C-alpha cells in the first residue's frame, strides 16, 4: 500500500508540475505579447495620411505626387486628386492663360490644399466654380510654411502664365 501511495503522490506531483509549468508559460507568453503591444504603441507610429499622396523633395521637404487619385481620402466620397503638374486640381493647366480667363495661382498650406474636403470643395475650386472667367491653380500643401509655399511657386508655379 505504501508503494501504491508513493506512486500516487508522484503522479499527483507530476500533474501539479505540468499544470504549474503550463501556467508559467502562458503568463510568459502573455507578458511578451503585452510588451510587444506597448512597444508598438510607444515607438511605432502609424503612417501619416499625407504619405499616400506626397513624396520627399530635397528643396521643399515634400511635394504632391503626380496623378494621384484617392477616392475616399477624407471619408466616403471625399476624394483627393492631383494632376500631372502635382497640383490639387482635376485637370492639367496649359502654360498660357486661356482666352477670356484670369489665371490665379493659389499658394498656401493645408487651408489652400483643402485638407478634409474633396477637390470640388477647396476654396480655390469654389472660387473658380463661382466665377466662370477664373482659372484657379491649387498650389496648397499641408504643413507648408510661407517659405516653402514661395519656393514651390518659384520653382513650379512661375512656369505657368498667370495674372494673379
Helices and strands as residue ranges (DSSP letters): H 2-43, G 49-52, E 54-57, E 61-64, E 69-70, E 80-81, E 102-108, H 110-113, G 119-121, H 123-130, E 134-140, H 146-152, I 153-157
